[in-house]
Amino acid sequence: MTAREEITAYIGLGANLGDPAQALRDALVQLGSTPGVRLLQASSFYRSAPIDSTGPDYINAVAQIATTLSAPDLLTALQAIERAAGRVRPYRNAPRTLDLDLLLYGHARIASPALTVPHPRMDDRAFVLLPLREVLPGLVEDRALQAIAGQAIERLG
């Protein structure tokens, strides 16, 4: 059996129920302790208003990881971390204790019923693009930021 090559992936983190900042801190620790995953860096936290939803403001971040997990196995690991944080899915865009999205997985393009990579709505979300630009400056172009300039978002500490 040969070791799998590490792939660099980017995970979007968000929460707006309970203590969202603590939920993100805990998720980063859990992500970094997941077998086959190394946490490389995380962006600052950002506060943003819900999009296509109601409820309190979200706290968001992006994590850069190196992983030997396949994309579907990484998704399964992310969903396990969400469930451990009390995530339920009563309806689309419901407020949540934790949301972990696989944004990018190396240079892969994946379109399956369970997973789409790159994440299909990441270019429409300031809460993804601003923290992603922080951890991977060359990826997010100025014109992409101009397209989401009207979305309310604030970098925290």
N, C-alpha and C positions, 0 to 999 in steps of 0.2 A: 504494500500500500504506500503510495507516495503522498507527501504533504501537499495540500492545496496552496496555490499561490495566494498571497494576500491581495485583496482588492480594496481600494479606497472608496468609501461610501459616505454619504451625507444623510443625516437623519434630522428631520424637523421635529421639534418638541413644542408642545403647547398644552396649556391647562387653564381653566377658568373657574373651577369649583374647589372648595376647601382652601388650602394654602398653596396656590399655584406655583409660587417660586420654590417652595420646599419640594413640591412634587417634581419639578424639573431637576433640582439638585439630586434628589433621590434617584430619579430615572438615569441621570448621568452616571451615578455610582453603579447602579445595577447594569447599565449598558457596558461599562468598563469591566465588570466582573463576569460578563457572559462568556462562556467558553467559545473560543474562536473569534473574539472581538477584542480589539485594543482601542481605547479612546485616545485619539490623537490631540484633539482640541475642541473647545466649545466656544461659541460666540458669547457676547454679552447677552443679558436678558432684555427683552423688549416688551412693552405694554402696547396692546392693540385692541381696538374695538372689534366685537364679533362681526363677521361677514356672513350674510345670508342666514343669520341666526339671532337669537336674543340671549340675554344673560349678562353677567359681569364681564369686564374686560379680560382678555387673555394675557398670559405671560408666555412668551415664545423665545426660542433659541434654536440654533443649529449646531449639531455635533458632527465633527469629522472623525471617522473611524477607519481602522484597517481591519479587515475580516477575512477569514478563510471559509466562512459560511457561504453557501449559495444564496442567491437573492430570496428564493422562497423560504429557506431555512432562517434567514435573517428576519424576514417578515414574521415568521412564527415566533421567533424570540422577542421581537418588538411587541407583538400582541400579548405574549405572556407577561411582559413587564407592565403593559397597560392593565391587564386583568388584575395583577397583583396590587395595582394602585386603585382598584375599585372601578375601573372603566366599565360602563354599560353603554349600550347603543340602542336607546329606546326609539330614536328616529334620526333621520339624516341631519347633520349639523347641530345635534343636541349639545348643550353645555357638557363639559367633561372634566373629570379629575385628571386625566392624562391622555394625550394624543401623540403618538409617535408615527411619523410618516417617513417611509423610505423615499428620499428625494432623488438621489443619484446613486448608481451602483457601478463604479468604474465608468466605462464608456458604453455600457450595455443599454440596449433598447429592448424593453420587455413589454409585451402586450398580451396578458392572459386574463381570464375572468377574475383571478384573485389579485393580480398585481400589474400595475402600469408604471414603468420607469423610462425616462424621467417622469416624476410626478406630474400628472396632467394639468394641475392648476397652479403649480409653483410660480409660473411667470406672471400670474395675476395677483399675487399676494405680497404686499410689503413685508408682512411678518415672516416671510420666507426669504425674500430677496435681500433685505438689509442684513440679517444675520449671516446669510450665505456669503454675501460679499465680504463680510468681516473675516470669515475663515478661509475664503478662497477669492481673493480680490480680483483676479483676472477673469473670473467666470461671468460675473454680472456686469453687463454694459450700462453706461449712463442712460442710454435710450430706454432700457428696461426699467430703470428707476424713474424716469420721467413718466412712463406709462402708469405707474402706481403712485405718483406724487400726491394725489388727492386723498389717499388712505391715511387715517389717523394712526400714528405710531410714535412711540417714545422710547428711546434707549434708556435703560435703567442703569444707574451706578456703574 
